[in-house]
Every structure is written in C-alpha cells, then in structure tokens.
Amino acid sequence: MKAAVSCCKVSSGLVSYRWISCSSATSSMYDARVFRDPILDTNELRKPLNADDERNFLFVKSMKSDETPVFYRDHVIDKLVRVCIKDGKKEKARKNVLSALETIKRRQYKAWLKNESSPDTAGEANKVELDPFVIARKAIKNCYPLMKLQGVTRGGTTYQVPFPIEQPEAEFRAMKSMRDICRGRAKHGETHFKDILANELLAAYQNEGLTIQAKQELHKTCEANRAYAHYRS
C-alpha cells in the first residue's frame, strides 16, 4: 500500500518529507509461536487446563487493563468512564461513575429491605436487583439504538439516510446520549452529575427515562426517512 506525505519542511533550500505508512501492522511484540491468548472469563480460570492445552507449556499474553477478570473491573463501566471524561480528568469521571453505582446500590438495598420487612411483599424482595453493575449493563443495553442517520449527498442534496448500526457503536451512542443528557441537566443546576447519572441508569433499567425517549425519537425519525434507504449503496 502506498504511503502518504504528512508534512514538508524547508531548511537551507532543501525540502525534506516525512512519510507515514498506511499499511496495517504485520508484527506484534508477542511471537505467535510462543504466546497464546489469556483466559478472560472468571469461571474458566477456576477450571483446570486440559492436558493438551498449549497454555500449559507456552507463554500467555498480558491482559488489557479493561479485560482483567476481577470483580471491581467491568468492560461496560470502564467504557462509560472513558465516555464521561471531560477536560482529560479521568479520575474525576471514574469517581462520578462509581459514586452513581454506589447510589444505585443504596437505593436498591433500601427497596429490598422495605419488601423484606413487609409480609405482603416478602416475595418481591427476591426480584430486586442489588448488583449495580448488572443494573448499569442492562440500562445501557436498553438504550442501544437500532438505526442511525447519516448524510448522503445525491444531486447536490443531502439526505438523512437511516443505516443499521453495529453493537460497539450502538453501545457508544447509548453512553454518549446518556452522558449528554446528564450533563445538560447538571449544567442547569438541578443536582450533581453523579446523582443524575444514577437516576438515569435506574430509569433506563426499567425502560424509562430521557435516554430511552431519545432512542425512541431517533427510531421515529429513521422510520420517517425510510424512503431514502435506497441511497445507502
């Protein structure tokens, strides 16, 4: 594949170019002959390796920081932290997200205690989800958009054409929409960002809230523009 010129520098009458390769990486720091992929699932880690498993006698690659199978790390939560970063303050974003999860945990525990203490609602206590990570994952999944609008120009006119969306992008768009809604409400002084995020996650867990409404509005707009679907190709 051809390389591209990134910049040109003129010095003492001479012109020098710096070339940037556009080809994909052909090698890795891990030799494929002696390194194997790590086990990322906690349940699989507890099981003994098979006798013919190559990881018994070969090296294992290092895990990525957001793939470590420990109880306090979660891929969705780590991605939500990265989406919520503002002005490069990652620790502040992490603190806000974890504080929102703590608020969810406290509210769900109070609901569980209330149902458990009453004989009429004792059976409902088992239906209360106490794990905030499970609630956050389901809430964000409920906010996944199925379609997106993308501008396509035909004959000098730009049409908003609905396109199907892949799961990683749908996850990012759901988080971004929730983040923007929470920031907008926090900017108007309603309450702190972490409290608004906790409310929005709990609402989305029940298929309610502003983020769910934004997703539904997007689907309605995509449905209204379905006549332009033939412009995709």
Rosetta silent file (secondary structure, phi, psi, omega in degrees, C-alpha in Angstrom):
SEQUENCE: MKAAVSCCKVSSGLVSYRWISCSSATSSMYDARVFRDPILDTNELRKPLNADDERNFLFVKSMKSDETPVFYRDHVIDKLVRVCIKDGKKEKARKNVLSALETIKRRQYKAWLKNESSPDTAGEANKVELDPFVIARKAIKNCYPLMKLQGVTRGGTTYQVPFPIEQPEAEFRAMKSMRDICRGRAKHGETHFKDILANELLAAYQNEGLTIQAKQELHKTCEANRAYAHYRS
SCORE:     score description
SCORE:     0.000 S_00000001
   1 L     0.000  142.000 -176.455    0.000    0.000    0.000 S_00000001
   2 L   -71.542  151.008  177.558    1.260    3.458   -0.856 S_00000001
   3 L   -91.682  163.554 -178.494    2.467    5.786    1.850 S_00000001
   4 E  -117.361  147.320  178.147    1.189    9.332    2.399 S_00000001
   5 E   -83.461  125.799 -177.278    3.162   12.546    2.841 S_00000001
   6 E   -93.925  -37.556 -178.143    2.472   14.046    6.274 S_00000001
   7 E  -158.265  165.262  179.365    4.474   17.281    6.175 S_00000001
   8 E  -131.885  131.033 -178.161    7.085   19.214    4.265 S_00000001
   9 E  -123.118  127.108  179.796    9.975   21.109    5.878 S_00000001
  10 E  -103.070  120.401 -179.845   12.125   23.637    4.055 S_00000001
  11 E  -142.479  121.639  177.939   15.588   24.106    5.552 S_00000001
  12 L    55.140   38.462  177.447   18.603   25.731    3.866 S_00000001
  13 L    79.783   -2.012  179.233   16.955   25.410    0.489 S_00000001
  14 E  -104.793  143.617  179.642   16.396   21.677    0.879 S_00000001
  15 E  -108.586  125.383  178.766   12.986   20.081    1.068 S_00000001
  16 E  -119.482  143.711 -178.963   12.532   17.049    3.331 S_00000001
  17 E  -118.220  146.976  172.835    9.443   14.855    3.601 S_00000001
  18 E  -113.350  123.842 -173.883    8.204   12.620    6.383 S_00000001
  19 E  -101.037  137.439  177.970    6.295    9.591    5.165 S_00000001
  20 E  -111.256  125.417  179.580    3.518    7.890    7.091 S_00000001
  21 L   -75.995  134.564  178.587    2.805    4.250    6.336 S_00000001
  22 L  -100.503    1.311 -178.014   -0.859    3.440    5.683 S_00000001
  23 L   -83.955  154.951 -179.828   -0.401   -0.323    5.845 S_00000001
  24 L   -74.888  159.005 -178.969   -1.573   -2.402    8.808 S_00000001
  25 L   -65.966  134.920 -178.811    0.857   -3.778   11.371 S_00000001
  26 L  -104.130   -6.514 -178.601    2.417   -7.051   10.271 S_00000001
  27 L  -140.390  164.884 -179.201    4.112   -7.977   13.552 S_00000001
  28 L  -137.247  162.527  177.084    3.446   -7.868   17.276 S_00000001
  29 L   -69.698  -16.016  178.587    5.544   -7.834   20.426 S_00000001
  30 L  -101.509  117.045  177.785    4.116  -11.297   21.113 S_00000001
  31 L   -69.267  123.415 -176.492    5.571  -14.029   18.955 S_00000001
  32 L   -64.247  -16.865 -178.936    2.665  -16.127   17.685 S_00000001
  33 L   -80.450  -23.402 -174.635    4.802  -19.245   18.001 S_00000001
  34 L  -125.694   -3.468 -179.482    5.311  -18.984   21.768 S_00000001
  35 E  -117.823  142.553  177.538    2.462  -16.763   23.073 S_00000001
  36 E  -127.388  158.181 -178.955   -1.206  -17.633   23.479 S_00000001
  37 L   -67.798  144.423 -179.927   -4.256  -15.523   24.382 S_00000001
  38 L   -77.627  165.405  174.930   -5.117  -15.299   28.102 S_00000001
  39 L   -87.955  123.257 -175.352   -8.306  -16.596   29.720 S_00000001
  40 L  -102.639  -15.154 -177.986  -10.601  -13.648   30.437 S_00000001
  41 L   -89.286  131.085 -177.079  -13.589  -15.441   31.961 S_00000001
  42 H   -63.793  -39.831 -179.673  -13.534  -15.850   35.745 S_00000001
  43 H   -65.741  -36.841  178.347  -15.375  -19.186   35.648 S_00000001
  44 H   -68.851  -30.698  179.748  -12.925  -20.574   33.102 S_00000001
  45 H   -66.387  -29.735 -178.714   -9.995  -19.506   35.280 S_00000001
  46 H   -75.804  -17.407 -178.214  -11.264  -21.708   38.105 S_00000001
  47 L   -87.660  145.153  176.543  -11.240  -24.793   35.886 S_00000001
  48 L   -71.078  150.023  178.966   -8.016  -26.776   35.325 S_00000001
  49 L   -73.126  148.534  175.374   -6.479  -26.642   31.874 S_00000001
  50 L   -66.568  156.186 -177.108   -6.798  -29.630   29.592 S_00000001
  51 L   -63.847  -30.221 -178.517   -3.721  -31.780   29.206 S_00000001
  52 L   -95.252    7.867  179.374   -3.378  -30.816   25.534 S_00000001
  53 L   -71.380  130.974 -176.673   -3.885  -27.078   26.126 S_00000001
  54 H   -67.468  -19.057 -179.926   -0.920  -25.135   24.722 S_00000001
  55 H   -71.897   -7.593  176.338   -1.012  -22.716   27.673 S_00000001
  56 H   -72.263  -27.466 -174.947    0.481  -25.486   29.826 S_00000001
  57 L  -133.240    5.965  175.606    3.875  -25.119   28.174 S_00000001
  58 L  -119.132  167.276  178.214    3.765  -21.779   26.278 S_00000001
  59 E   -76.129  157.953  179.650    3.731  -18.158   27.393 S_00000001
  60 E  -117.638  137.013 -179.925    0.474  -16.221   27.846 S_00000001
  61 L   -66.245  154.219  176.147   -0.090  -12.666   26.604 S_00000001
  62 L   -71.304  144.748  177.293   -0.713   -9.876   29.101 S_00000001
  63 L   -77.694  149.581  172.362   -4.321   -8.904   29.692 S_00000001
  64 L   -72.720  155.709 -174.542   -5.586   -5.474   28.740 S_00000001
  65 L   -62.604  -31.681 -179.283   -6.425   -3.204   31.653 S_00000001
  66 L   -94.988   10.544  177.622  -10.167   -3.290   30.896 S_00000001
  67 L  -116.574    4.350 -178.428  -10.242   -7.070   30.390 S_00000001
  68 L   -66.255  124.801 -175.962   -8.862   -8.133   33.779 S_00000001
  69 L   -81.838   68.583  175.964  -11.347  -10.665   35.272 S_00000001
  70 L  -120.189  157.421 -170.456  -11.645   -9.138   38.740 S_00000001
  71 L   -67.901  -24.134 -176.655  -14.873   -8.208   40.495 S_00000001
  72 L   -95.369    7.186  175.972  -14.166   -4.469   40.602 S_00000001
  73 L  -120.077  136.996 -179.368  -13.470   -4.119   36.863 S_00000001
  74 L  -143.960  134.881 -176.385  -16.161   -4.232   34.210 S_00000001
  75 H   -60.465  -44.680 -176.667  -15.827   -3.565   30.484 S_00000001
  76 H   -66.466  -42.573 -179.314  -19.064   -1.558   30.234 S_00000001
  77 H   -66.924  -40.440  177.629  -18.283    0.564   33.301 S_00000001
  78 H   -62.345  -39.570  178.283  -14.730    1.239   32.108 S_00000001
  79 H   -68.603  -37.719  177.061  -16.070    2.351   28.734 S_00000001
  80 H   -63.229  -37.682  176.840  -18.678    4.557   30.429 S_00000001
  81 H   -61.749  -44.709 -179.692  -15.880    6.208   32.421 S_00000001
  82 H   -64.749  -36.440  178.964  -13.964    6.945   29.222 S_00000001
  83 H   -67.771  -33.154 -175.830  -17.087    8.395   27.593 S_00000001
  84 L   -86.041    0.744 -179.952  -17.730   10.650   30.610 S_00000001
  85 L   -64.654  137.177  176.681  -14.208   12.120   30.662 S_00000001
  86 L  -134.712  128.738 -179.802  -14.157   15.905   30.406 S_00000001
  87 L    59.409   29.881  176.736  -11.006   18.018   30.004 S_00000001
  88 L    74.397   10.241 -177.566   -8.862   14.903   30.443 S_00000001
  89 L   -91.421   81.777 -176.485   -9.931   14.377   34.076 S_00000001
  90 H   -71.502  -38.935 -178.991  -10.336   10.607   34.046 S_00000001
  91 H   -64.418  -36.245  177.241  -10.141   10.140   37.814 S_00000001
  92 H   -67.075  -40.882  177.656  -12.961   12.628   38.311 S_00000001
  93 H   -64.273  -41.668  178.392  -15.061   10.792   35.710 S_00000001
  94 H   -63.329  -41.156  179.668  -14.327    7.459   37.388 S_00000001
  95 H   -63.371  -40.757  179.516  -15.290    8.886   40.783 S_00000001
  96 H   -64.823  -43.781 -178.514  -18.599   10.193   39.396 S_00000001
  97 H   -66.823  -45.011  179.932  -19.488    6.882   37.748 S_00000001
  98 H   -67.704  -33.365  175.259  -18.572    4.805   40.808 S_00000001
  99 H   -66.351  -37.374  175.863  -20.474    7.221   43.061 S_00000001
 100 H   -63.880  -40.441  177.446  -23.523    6.770   40.836 S_00000001
 101 H   -65.889  -36.892  177.282  -23.189    2.992   41.172 S_00000001
 102 H   -65.250  -39.969  177.280  -22.926    3.344   44.942 S_00000001
 103 H   -62.277  -41.578  177.366  -26.104    5.437   44.977 S_00000001
 104 H   -61.806  -43.868  178.989  -27.875    2.754   42.943 S_00000001
 105 H   -59.315  -44.640 -179.014  -26.672    0.087   45.377 S_00000001
 106 H   -64.873  -43.338 -179.323  -28.013    2.032   48.371 S_00000001
 107 H   -66.247  -42.423  179.948  -31.403    2.668   46.767 S_00000001
 108 H   -66.939  -35.899  179.027  -31.836   -0.934   45.679 S_00000001
 109 H   -67.704  -38.224  176.072  -30.842   -2.174   49.146 S_00000001
 110 H   -63.723  -40.508  177.582  -33.427    0.117   50.750 S_00000001
 111 H   -64.968  -38.224  178.184  -36.060   -1.238   48.362 S_00000001
 112 H   -65.268  -42.916  179.044  -35.011   -4.795   49.234 S_00000001
 113 H   -63.890  -39.264 -179.742  -35.245   -4.080   52.979 S_00000001
 114 H   -63.663  -42.757  179.180  -38.662   -2.493   52.557 S_00000001
 115 H   -72.407  -34.220 -177.643  -40.023   -5.522   50.704 S_00000001
 116 H   -71.482  -33.490 -176.777  -38.316   -7.979   53.045 S_00000001
 117 H   -77.663  -20.617 -179.153  -39.716   -6.380   56.203 S_00000001
 118 L   -96.796  128.418 -179.792  -43.296   -6.442   54.948 S_00000001
 119 H   -67.156  -24.924 -179.380  -45.041   -9.862   54.902 S_00000001
 120 H   -74.501  -27.821 -176.883  -47.223   -8.796   51.984 S_00000001
 121 H  -117.339   22.473 -178.585  -44.238   -8.013   49.737 S_00000001
 122 H   -63.825  -33.686  179.348  -41.715  -10.549   51.023 S_00000001
 123 H   -71.397  -23.254 -179.870  -41.802  -12.389   47.707 S_00000001
 124 H   -76.077  -16.823 -177.093  -40.992   -9.192   45.819 S_00000001
 125 H   -64.341  -33.908 -179.534  -37.665   -8.821   47.633 S_00000001
 126 H   -69.373  -18.633 -179.414  -36.073  -11.539   45.510 S_00000001
 127 H   -86.609   -7.544 -179.863  -36.926   -9.579   42.370 S_00000001
 128 L   -82.146  119.705  179.004  -34.906   -6.532   43.483 S_00000001
 129 L   -80.100  123.431 -177.032  -31.547   -6.487   41.706 S_00000001
 130 L   -99.873  -13.819 -177.946  -28.797   -5.499   44.153 S_00000001
 131 L   -85.934  112.040 -178.527  -25.783   -5.604   41.835 S_00000001
 132 H   -67.014  -25.599  178.048  -25.246   -2.085   40.389 S_00000001
 133 H   -68.071  -39.327  176.949  -23.020   -3.466   37.622 S_00000001
 134 H   -64.747  -41.314  179.542  -25.867   -5.674   36.366 S_00000001
 135 H   -64.022  -43.721 -178.779  -28.240   -2.705   36.505 S_00000001
 136 H   -65.281  -42.734 -179.928  -25.819   -0.458   34.589 S_00000001
 137 H   -62.826  -44.969 -179.994  -25.170   -3.072   31.894 S_00000001
 138 H   -68.288  -38.112  179.888  -28.867   -3.714   31.327 S_00000001
 139 H   -61.710  -45.532 -179.557  -29.700    0.002   31.435 S_00000001
 140 H   -68.436  -37.240  177.848  -27.145    0.839   28.758 S_00000001
 141 H   -64.491  -35.764  177.076  -28.217   -2.145   26.670 S_00000001
 142 H   -65.295  -22.541 -178.274  -31.819   -0.916   26.803 S_00000001
 143 L   -92.047    0.968  179.862  -30.607    2.388   25.347 S_00000001
 144 L   -59.976  124.294  171.386  -28.918    0.787   22.312 S_00000001
 145 L   -78.264  145.951  179.202  -30.223    2.427   19.102 S_00000001
 146 L   -89.594  -24.154 -177.863  -31.014    0.038   16.259 S_00000001
 147 E  -135.808  163.898  174.425  -30.502    2.598   13.483 S_00000001
 148 E  -138.976  157.848  177.478  -28.598    5.806   12.869 S_00000001
 149 E  -102.444  132.197 -179.157  -28.996    8.722   10.470 S_00000001
 150 E  -136.061  134.431 -178.538  -26.148    9.522    8.104 S_00000001
 151 E   -72.416  130.258  176.896  -25.993   12.239    5.485 S_00000001
 152 E  -128.908  125.220 -177.218  -25.788   11.065    1.865 S_00000001
 153 E   -94.944  125.909  176.075  -25.477   13.609   -0.953 S_00000001
 154 E  -135.737  121.590  178.462  -27.286   12.913   -4.219 S_00000001
 155 L    60.884   35.162  178.900  -27.656   15.526   -6.951 S_00000001
 156 L    82.446   -1.748  179.522  -26.477   18.358   -4.720 S_00000001
 157 E  -114.225  134.061  179.472  -28.996   17.495   -1.997 S_00000001
 158 E   -97.062  122.881  179.020  -28.029   15.845    1.295 S_00000001
 159 E  -107.005  142.469  174.259  -30.492   13.283    2.612 S_00000001
 160 E   -86.853  102.259 -172.357  -30.576   11.886    6.130 S_00000001
 161 E  -100.663  131.245  176.430  -30.476    8.167    5.360 S_00000001
 162 E   -75.655  134.016  178.382  -31.136    5.525    8.050 S_00000001
 163 E  -125.328  145.089  171.603  -28.362    2.939    8.403 S_00000001
 164 E   -67.341  156.198 -172.142  -28.202   -0.174   10.589 S_00000001
 165 L  -125.052  141.899  179.410  -25.769    0.117   13.447 S_00000001
 166 L   -82.183  160.322 -174.144  -23.216   -2.324   14.866 S_00000001
 167 H   -61.372  -45.237  179.530  -23.191   -3.317   18.541 S_00000001
 168 H   -61.356  -40.556  178.759  -19.979   -1.468   19.596 S_00000001
 169 H   -70.352  -36.850  177.305  -21.172    1.783   18.031 S_00000001
 170 H   -61.648  -39.985  177.929  -24.670    1.309   19.476 S_00000001
 171 H   -63.648  -44.677  179.735  -23.104    0.921   22.923 S_00000001
 172 H   -64.143  -43.847 -179.236  -21.050    4.083   22.477 S_00000001
 173 H   -64.492  -36.461  177.591  -24.024    6.094   21.187 S_00000001
 174 H   -63.852  -45.519  179.006  -26.159    4.950   24.128 S_00000001
 175 H   -65.224  -41.508 -178.475  -23.485    6.041   26.605 S_00000001
 176 H   -65.201  -41.709  178.422  -22.892    9.325   24.791 S_00000001
 177 H   -63.404  -43.451  178.331  -26.605   10.137   24.729 S_00000001
 178 H   -64.735  -40.312  178.982  -26.932    9.384   28.442 S_00000001
 179 H   -62.430  -45.751 -178.655  -23.832   11.456   29.219 S_00000001
 180 H   -63.920  -39.068  178.509  -25.087   14.478   27.264 S_00000001
 181 H   -65.087  -43.944 -179.907  -28.495   14.314   28.950 S_00000001
 182 H   -66.284  -40.624  178.499  -26.917   14.118   32.417 S_00000001
 183 H   -65.348  -39.441  179.687  -24.502   16.959   31.663 S_00000001
 184 H   -62.874  -41.060  179.298  -27.331   19.134   30.340 S_00000001
 185 H   -71.756  -37.413  178.915  -29.383   18.654   33.494 S_00000001
 186 H   -68.071  -32.861 -179.298  -26.342   19.164   35.762 S_00000001
 187 H   -65.292  -32.854  179.901  -25.445   22.376   33.908 S_00000001
 188 L   -83.288    5.966  172.339  -28.830   23.858   34.778 S_00000001
 189 L    79.136   19.545  179.308  -28.127   23.246   38.468 S_00000001
 190 L   -65.503  -47.923  177.477  -30.746   20.561   39.123 S_00000001
 191 L  -170.593 -172.921 -177.613  -28.283   18.403   41.058 S_00000001
 192 L   -76.032  157.185 -178.036  -24.833   16.817   40.748 S_00000001
 193 H   -59.530  -41.806 -176.635  -23.818   14.771   37.696 S_00000001
 194 H   -64.508  -36.074  179.047  -23.377   11.560   39.726 S_00000001
 195 H   -71.726  -38.745  178.065  -26.915   11.782   41.142 S_00000001
 196 H   -66.688  -39.281  178.651  -28.430   12.461   37.722 S_00000001
 197 H   -63.801  -40.281  177.430  -26.467    9.540   36.253 S_00000001
 198 H   -62.520  -44.156  178.629  -27.773    7.235   38.990 S_00000001
 199 H   -62.117  -41.506 -176.691  -31.358    8.346   38.299 S_00000001
 200 H   -70.204  -37.454  177.646  -30.930    7.874   34.560 S_00000001
 201 H   -66.256  -42.457  178.146  -29.398    4.403   34.910 S_00000001
 202 H   -65.466  -38.442  178.408  -32.205    3.258   37.203 S_00000001
 203 H   -67.888  -43.370  179.421  -34.808    4.689   34.835 S_00000001
 204 H   -66.228  -29.696  176.390  -33.195    3.086   31.785 S_00000001
 205 H   -61.328  -30.922  177.150  -33.073   -0.219   33.675 S_00000001
 206 L   -96.558   14.821 -177.492  -36.880   -0.030   33.722 S_00000001
 207 L    59.355   41.547  177.431  -37.004    1.095   30.061 S_00000001
 208 L  -132.835 -179.931  175.153  -37.872    4.629   31.126 S_00000001
 209 L   100.497  172.899 -175.383  -36.101    7.966   31.297 S_00000001
 210 H   -70.621  -34.000  179.814  -34.845   10.628   28.909 S_00000001
 211 H   -67.151  -39.526  175.812  -32.251    8.407   27.230 S_00000001
 212 H   -64.160  -40.040  178.135  -34.921    5.859   26.296 S_00000001
 213 H   -63.680  -39.704  178.343  -37.054    8.708   24.957 S_00000001
 214 H   -64.030  -39.431  177.309  -34.123    9.980   22.877 S_00000001
 215 H   -63.636  -43.590 -179.615  -33.654    6.492   21.418 S_00000001
 216 H   -65.247  -37.165  176.861  -37.344    6.238   20.551 S_00000001
 217 H   -65.346  -39.144  177.291  -37.284    9.666   18.896 S_00000001
 218 H   -62.719  -41.923  178.875  -34.305    8.588   16.807 S_00000001
 219 H   -64.204  -37.657  177.918  -36.166    5.445   15.719 S_00000001
 220 H   -64.803  -41.374  178.546  -39.197    7.550   14.755 S_00000001
 221 H   -65.556  -40.210  176.926  -37.014    9.841   12.654 S_00000001
 222 H   -63.393  -38.186  178.181  -35.384    6.840   10.977 S_00000001
 223 H   -66.216  -37.834  179.152  -38.823    5.423   10.248 S_00000001
 224 H   -68.944  -27.054 -178.618  -39.908    8.739    8.743 S_00000001
 225 L  -100.325   17.244 -177.079  -36.803    8.765    6.492 S_00000001
 226 H   -67.758  -16.670  178.328  -37.053    5.151    5.376 S_00000001
 227 H   -66.896  -19.100  179.697  -37.965    6.342    1.852 S_00000001
 228 H   -94.477    9.714 -174.906  -34.273    7.335    1.476 S_00000001
 229 H   -64.244  -25.511 -178.548  -32.987    3.883    2.402 S_00000001
 230 H   -73.169   -6.349  176.916  -32.146    3.096   -1.237 S_00000001
 231 H   -84.650    2.002 -177.917  -29.412    5.773   -1.072 S_00000001
 232 L   -62.854  -41.736 -176.877  -27.268    3.572    1.184 S_00000001
 233 L   -79.441    0.000    0.000  -25.324    1.998   -1.671 S_00000001
